[in-house]
Amino acid sequence: MPLFLLDPNRISGKDNIVTPPAWRSATRRGVAAFLKTMSEQETDQTARAMREDVVRVAKGRPCHWVTVHDIAQRLGLDDDVSDAAVRRAIEQGWFVADSDPPHSVRLSVMPTAT
């Protein structure tokens, strides 16, 4: 059983599965706590690595969409790290996203400082 389904404070039945409202709030707290522990420098470095990956895969073409999942897999990142880094790259103007949360990103056509 995946660990994210376990909550020692609120157990439902013999399978130790968290009820949906508790699971959702626990997930939000977990992501928020993780993002606070990840330093801004680490987020910036990861965002730069993701930008370099997209530049390589898209061959510098700003209209070429790349899935965030594929970028994360190539760089060996988990979902929380890749989410924080993609959001930072979007804030920096390096990426344009297709949705919120981003499923795919492309390079921004506007030149930005590195």
C-alpha positions as CSV (number, residue, x, y, z in Angstrom):
1,M,0.0,0.0,0.0
2,P,1.4,3.4,-0.9
3,L,2.6,5.4,2.1
4,F,0.6,8.5,1.1
5,L,-2.6,6.6,2.0
6,L,-1.5,6.1,5.6
7,D,-2.3,8.6,8.3
8,P,-1.6,7.4,11.9
9,N,-3.9,10.0,13.3
10,R,-7.0,9.1,11.3
11,I,-7.4,5.5,10.3
12,S,-10.5,4.2,8.6
13,G,-11.1,0.4,8.9
14,K,-8.7,-2.5,9.0
15,D,-6.8,-1.4,5.8
16,N,-5.5,1.8,7.4
17,I,-6.8,3.9,4.4
18,V,-7.3,7.6,5.1
19,T,-10.7,8.9,4.3
20,P,-10.7,11.4,1.3
21,P,-11.0,14.7,3.2
22,A,-8.2,13.9,5.5
23,W,-6.1,12.6,2.6
24,R,-6.6,15.8,0.7
25,S,-5.6,18.1,3.6
26,A,-2.7,15.9,4.5
27,T,-1.4,16.1,0.9
28,R,-1.7,19.9,0.9
29,R,0.1,20.1,4.2
30,G,2.8,17.7,2.9
31,V,3.5,19.6,-0.3
32,A,3.5,23.0,1.4
33,A,6.0,21.7,4.0
34,F,8.2,20.2,1.3
35,L,8.3,23.4,-0.7
36,K,9.2,25.4,2.4
37,T,12.2,23.1,3.0
38,M,13.4,23.3,-0.6
39,S,15.7,26.3,-0.8
40,E,15.2,29.0,-3.4
41,Q,18.7,28.3,-4.7
42,E,17.8,24.6,-5.2
43,T,14.6,25.5,-6.9
44,D,16.4,27.9,-9.2
45,Q,19.0,25.3,-10.1
46,T,16.3,22.7,-10.8
47,A,14.4,25.3,-12.9
48,R,17.5,26.0,-14.9
49,A,18.2,22.3,-15.5
50,M,14.6,21.9,-16.7
51,R,15.0,24.9,-19.0
52,E,18.1,23.4,-20.5
53,D,16.3,20.1,-21.0
54,V,13.5,21.8,-22.8
55,V,15.9,23.8,-25.0
56,R,17.7,20.5,-25.9
57,V,14.5,18.6,-26.6
58,A,12.7,21.4,-28.5
59,K,16.0,22.3,-30.3
60,G,15.4,25.9,-29.2
61,R,12.0,26.2,-30.9
62,P,9.6,28.2,-28.7
63,C,6.4,26.5,-30.2
64,H,7.4,22.9,-29.2
65,W,5.5,21.7,-26.2
66,V,7.2,19.2,-23.8
67,T,5.3,17.4,-21.0
68,V,6.4,18.2,-17.5
69,H,6.4,14.5,-16.6
70,D,8.9,13.7,-19.4
71,I,11.2,16.5,-18.2
72,A,11.0,15.2,-14.7
73,Q,11.7,11.6,-15.7
74,R,14.8,12.6,-17.8
75,L,16.2,14.6,-14.9
76,G,15.2,12.1,-12.2
77,L,12.9,14.5,-10.3
78,D,9.9,13.7,-8.2
79,D,6.6,15.4,-8.7
80,D,6.9,18.0,-5.9
81,V,10.4,19.1,-7.0
82,S,9.4,19.3,-10.7
83,D,6.2,21.3,-9.8
84,A,8.2,23.8,-7.8
85,A,10.8,24.2,-10.5
86,V,8.3,24.6,-13.3
87,R,6.5,27.2,-11.3
88,R,9.8,29.1,-10.8
89,A,10.6,28.8,-14.5
90,I,7.2,30.2,-15.4
91,E,7.7,33.1,-12.9
92,Q,11.1,33.8,-14.5
93,G,9.5,34.0,-17.9
94,W,11.4,31.0,-19.3
95,F,8.3,28.8,-19.9
96,V,4.8,29.2,-21.0
97,A,2.4,26.6,-19.5
98,D,-0.7,25.0,-21.0
99,S,-2.7,24.9,-17.8
100,D,-2.6,25.2,-14.0
101,P,-1.1,23.0,-12.8
102,P,1.1,22.7,-15.9
103,H,0.9,19.5,-17.9
104,S,3.1,20.7,-20.7
105,V,5.4,23.7,-21.1
106,R,7.1,25.4,-24.0
107,L,9.9,28.0,-24.2
108,S,8.9,31.6,-23.9
109,V,9.3,33.6,-27.1
110,M,10.4,36.6,-25.1
111,P,14.1,36.7,-24.4
112,T,14.8,36.7,-20.7
113,A,17.9,37.3,-18.6
114,T,19.6,34.1,-17.3
